[in-house]
Amino acid sequence: MGILSDHFISGINSLFLSVLNSNLYTRKIIGKLGEPYLAGHSLEEGLENIVKHYQEQQRYSTFDILGEEAAAAQDVAQYLNAYSQTLDFIGNNFPYGDSPRNRPASLSVKPSTICLAVKSDSTVSINETTPLARQVEILAARAQKNGLDLTIDMEDHRWTDATLEAAQHVWKSGYDNLGIVLQSRLYRTQRDIVDRIIVPHYPFPKENLRVRSCIGVYRESRTIATRNKKEMKERLWRRLEELFNTGVYVEIATHDHQLVHRLIDELILPGHYPPTRYEFQFLKGVYNGEKLGQELRAAGHTVRDYMPVELHDGDGTPYMFRRLKANPELLVNGMKNMVQKIFKR
């Protein structure tokens, strides 16, 4: 009955969100419901909030500028400039640690915002005027200058090869402050760990590499990814185990309490992995993550919150749509909050 109920709720949630996403006016409702996921509606507001996030609560963060893709060269230039400003701001406003990963804030970059690309059903073709590897290297150099870590986010499966190839180019150029994201729901991910991390030789130790491991929020074809929640979690467990064995710095991105405690009890503690080898990451606005993050910080684990902001009004709508679709409980809670506010007036 529980499984049937989950499927039923998810189905109703997806249908309702699709209706809301059908036109400009109802999309504003998604914005209101997804508000807890955003750290700000502008670059300035977001930067102010991550400073408060650290100063008031001593919480680490990774800053992300929302945007689905660049449509023209001026969009690419605008996003590169925004990312550069952010790196300079974080570098000037947060204390230094022994290494970039000990800085209270880092930056996550969406590849589709910093290059022009044509998408097919299975891949993307990057415009030669904005090669992704060069763009990432520019930001990695800026981040290094500011003593910061940079992560190149992972989008849907069409971006996987281009993103990993860009990361490898930057690693081979000597930048060890760049991290990647691998999505366990994709069947290819185990092979990517071998081909991109285990086999290649880079001009720095493997422990300097950072890999964020998550299930992935994109709904992919069953031919290339699992849609079974139980299998997704088991695949995440296996990929995390493999990543710990490679020696890289592992960023564990899941809100599943049971899985997190299993990782600690059956992998981290028995393997004698110190807190310098891993961290837990949670999305801003997810209640499970807030609660679990507090518990983990109190136990001495490193925890980092994913803090996304809009560059322009509406940039965050596709992101919030995916988050609401993946977490039906947020939609229900958001509706309750809206109704309560209306009747309190």
N, C-alpha and C positions, 0 to 999 in steps of 0.2 A: 504493500500500500504506500510505503514511504517513497519508493522509486517512482510509482505511478503518480503520486502527488507532485514530486519534483519535476517530472516530465510535463505534467499538466500546467504547473505554475510557470515553468520556463516557456511553454508554448504560448500561454496567454500573455506573458510578459513580452515576448518577441512580437506578437501580433499587435499589441497595444502600442509598443514603441514604433513599429513600422507605420502605423496610422499617424502617430505624432510627428514622425520624420517626413511625412508626405508633402508638407508645404511650409512656407516661411513662418507663418503665424504659430502653428503648433510646434515647430522646432524650438520656439522660445520656451515652451514648457519643459522640453528636454534639458535646456540650459538651466532652468530653475531646479529641476530634480537632480541634476548632476553637479550642482554647485559645490557640494562637499568635496568633490574630487579636485577642484581647482585651487591653486595657491594664489591666483591673482588674475585680473582681467587686463593687465598690461605688464610690460616688462618691468617698469618701475615699481608697480604694486607687488609683483611677485618677488623682486629682489628685496624689498623692504620686509616682506613676510618671511623669507628664509633667514634673514638676520634675526628677526623676532623669534623664529622657531628655535634658533640656537641659543640666543641670549636669555630667553625666558624659560626654556625647557631643556637646554643643553642637548638638543636632538640633532643628529646628522641628517643631511639631505642630499639628494641629487636633483638638480634643477633641470627642467625640461620646457622648451618653448614649443607649444602646440602648433601644428600646421600639417595638413595632409600631404601636400606636394607643391613644388614650385611650378608655376605655369609659364613663366617667362624669365629672361635673364635678370631683370630687375628684382624679381622675387628672390632669386638665388642670392643676389648681392645684399638684399635687405636682411635675409636670414643670417648670412655669414657675418654681417655687421652686428646683428643682435647677439649672436653667439659670442663674437669677439668682445663686445661690451660686457657681456655677462661674465666671461672669464676674467676680464680686468677687474670688474667689481668684486667678484668673489676673492680674487687674489689680494685685493686691497682691504677687504673688510672682514676676513676671517683669519684666525691665528694659524701659524704654520705648525706642522707636526714633524715627526721624524721622517715621514715620507708623504707623498701626495694622498695616499689612501687614509692617512691619519688626519687629513684636513676635514673640518666639519661639513664642507660642501663640495660637490663636484658637479659636472655638467653632462647631461645626456643629449645626444644629437640625433635627430630623425634624418636619415639619409635622403629621403625624397624632397626635403626642403633645401638641400645644398647642391643639387644638381638637376639638370633637365633630363628627362627620360621618357621613352615611349614604351608602354607596357603591352605585352602579349598575354596569352592565357597562362604561360609558364615561366616567363622571365621578363626582365627589363633591358632595354637597350639605352645605354647612357650616351647622351650627346657629347661629342668630342670637345665641345667648347667648355664643358663643365665636368671634367673627369672626376668621378667620385673619390678616387684615391688621392688626387691632388688636393681636393677640398678638405678631406679629412686630415691630411698631413698639415695643411695650413693651420687648422684648429688645434691639432696635437702640439704643434710648435708654440702656438699662443698659450696653450694650457701649460706646457712645460715651463715657459717663461714665467708664469705665475705660480709655479709649484703645485699644479692641480692635475687631478685625474679627469679623463674624458672617456665617455662611453658612447659608442655608436649603436643606437637602438636597432632592433630588428623589426621590420614590417612584415607584410604577408610573404608567402613562399617565393613570389616572383623576385623579391629583393635579396634572397638569401645568398646566392652566389656572388652577386655584385658587392654586397656588403662585406662578406668574408674575404673576398679578394682585395678589397680596399684596405681592410684591417691588416692583412698579411703584408701588403706593400708598405704600410706605415711601420709595422713591426720590423720588417727587414731594413728599413731606413734608420732603425735604432731607437724609435720612440716606444718606451715601455710603459707610458702613462695612458695608453689607449686600451679600453676594455670592449668586449663584445657581448652579445646576447644570443643564447641558443634556446630554442623552443622544443621542449621534450615531446610535444604532441606530434611533431613531424618525424616520420620514419627515418629520414636521412640523418638525423642529429648524431647518432652514434658514430656514423662514418665521418661526419664533420669533425668530431673530437679527434679522431685518428688522423685525418688528412690535414687539419689546420693547426692542431696543437701537439699531438704526440710525435708525428713523423718529422715535421720541419725543424730546422735549426735556426734560432734567432740570436742576434748579437747581445743577448742578456739572458739571465737565468729564467727558467720556466715559472718560478715562483713570482716573478714580476708581472706575469700576465694575469689579467682579471677576466673572469667569465661569469656573467649573470645567467643563471639557469632558471627558466620559468616554464610553465606549461604553454603559454601563448594564448592570446585572446582572439586571434583571427580564426574564423570558421573556414577551415580548409576542406578540400575534397577528401572523401574517404580513401581515395587511391593513394594519397600521400601523407595522410595524418589520421590519427584516431579521434573519434568523437565520443568515445566511452570514458566517462569521468574516472571510473576506477582504474582503467588502463592508463589514462593520462597521468594520474598520481604515481602509479607504479613505474611508469617510464621516467618520470621526474626523479624518483628515488634512484633508479639505476644510472641515470645520466649524472646525478650528483656524486654517486659513489665513484664513477669513472673519472670525473673531474678531480675529486680529492686525490685519487691515485696518480693523476698526471703531475701533481705538485703545484698547480696554479692556485691563485687566490680565488676562492669560490664565493660568489654572491648568490645567496639562496633567496629566491623571490617567490614566496607562496604565503597565503593567508591560512592555510590548513593547519589547525592546531595539532591534530593527530600526527600528521606527517612531520611537522617541525619537531615534536617531542620524540618521534621515532628516530629522526636523524641524529638528534642529540644523544639519545640513549644507545642506539645501535651502530652509529657510525662515528660521530665526532668524539665522544668520550672513549669508546674502545680503541679508536685509532690514535688517541692522545694528540688530537689536532688542537693547537693553541688558538686563541682568539685572533692572532695575527695571520691566520690562514684563511679566514672566512668572515662573512658578515651576513646578517639577515636584512632583507629589504621588503618594505611594504608600501602599498599605494596610499597616498593621502585620501582620507575620506572613508576608507573601508573599516568598519567598526571592529571586525575580527582582528585586523592588523594593528589597530590602535591598542587594543587590549593585550594582544600577544606581544607587541613591541615593548610595552611597559614591563611585562613579566621578564622578557629576555634581557632587557637593559639592567634590570635589578639583579639578574643572575650573572652579570658580567660579560654578556655577549655584545658585540658591536651591532647596532641597528641603524639602518638608513632609510629615510622616507623619500618616496618618489614624489616630487613637487612640481606639477605641470602648471604653466601659465599660458594665457592667450596673448598673442602679439597684437591681434586685431579682434574686435568683437565678433564672435561666432566661430573663431578658429578652433575652439575647444569642443564644438558640438559633435563632430564625428567621434572624437575620443570619448566623450561622455556617453554617446550612444552605445559604443562598444562596452564600456564599463557597466552601464545600466542593463544591457542585454546579458552580460555575463553574471550579474549579481541582482537577481530579481528582488531580493530583500531591500535593496536600496531604493528601488522604485516604490515599494510599498511604504517604506519609512518616509520617503520624500513626499508622497501624497498625503500622509498623515500630518506632516509638518505644515504643508500648505493649507490644509483644511483648518488646523488649529489656529494658524495666523489669521485666517479669514474671520473666524468666529470670535477672535479676541479683539477685533477692531470695534 
